[in-house]
Amino acid sequence: MDDPEPEQARDAHPDVLIVEDERIARKALAFLLTCSGYNAQAYGTAEEALDRATTPPRVALIDVDLPGM
């Protein structure tokens, strides 16, 4: 069973924004950061992140080889 996207931890104010098109890498990064006490939002495309992110993150982890970029 798939989790709904985006993966969001604790509240609507992420400390870390993840943009990664590979689902397993995206979910793993979000999981590790959440387990380490960070709030994280993860998205599969830059467009999705721009449309859905509600506040500017403190840190952004962005895949440099995203399709369409």
C-alpha positions in Angstrom: 0.0 0.0 0.0 1.4 3.4 -1.0 1.5 6.4 1.3 -0.1 9.6 0.1 2.2 12.1 -1.5 3.7 14.4 -0.3 5.2 12.7 2.7 4.8 15.3 5.5 6.1 15.1 9.1 4.4 16.6 12.1 3.1 20.0 10.8 2.7 22.2 7.8 6.0 24.1 8.3 8.8 21.9 7.0 12.4 22.5 7.9 13.6 20.4 4.9 12.1 20.3 1.4 13.0 17.2 -0.7 12.6 17.1 -4.5 13.5 13.7 -5.9 11.9 11.9 -8.8 13.0 8.4 -7.7 10.3 7.3 -5.3 12.4 5.0 -3.1 15.1 7.7 -2.6 12.5 10.3 -1.9 10.8 8.2 0.7 14.1 7.1 2.3 15.3 10.6 2.7 12.0 11.8 4.2 12.0 8.8 6.6 15.6 9.3 7.7 15.2 13.0 8.2 11.9 12.5 10.1 13.6 9.9 12.4 16.3 12.4 13.0 13.8 15.0 14.3 13.4 17.2 11.2 10.2 18.2 9.6 10.2 17.1 6.0 8.1 17.5 2.9 9.0 15.4 -0.1 7.8 15.8 -3.7 8.5 14.0 -7.0 8.8 17.1 -9.3 9.8 20.7 -9.0 6.4 21.8 -10.2 4.7 19.8 -7.5 7.0 21.3 -4.8 6.4 24.8 -6.0 2.6 24.3 -6.2 2.2 22.5 -2.8 5.0 23.7 -0.5 3.3 26.1 2.0 6.3 27.8 3.5 9.9 28.4 2.5 12.1 25.6 3.9 15.3 26.1 5.8 17.0 23.5 3.7 16.2 22.1 0.2 17.5 18.8 -1.1 17.0 18.8 -4.9 17.9 16.2 -7.4 20.1 17.8 -10.1 18.8 15.4 -12.8 15.1 16.0 -12.5 13.2 15.5 -15.7 12.0 18.7 -17.3 14.7 20.8 -15.6 
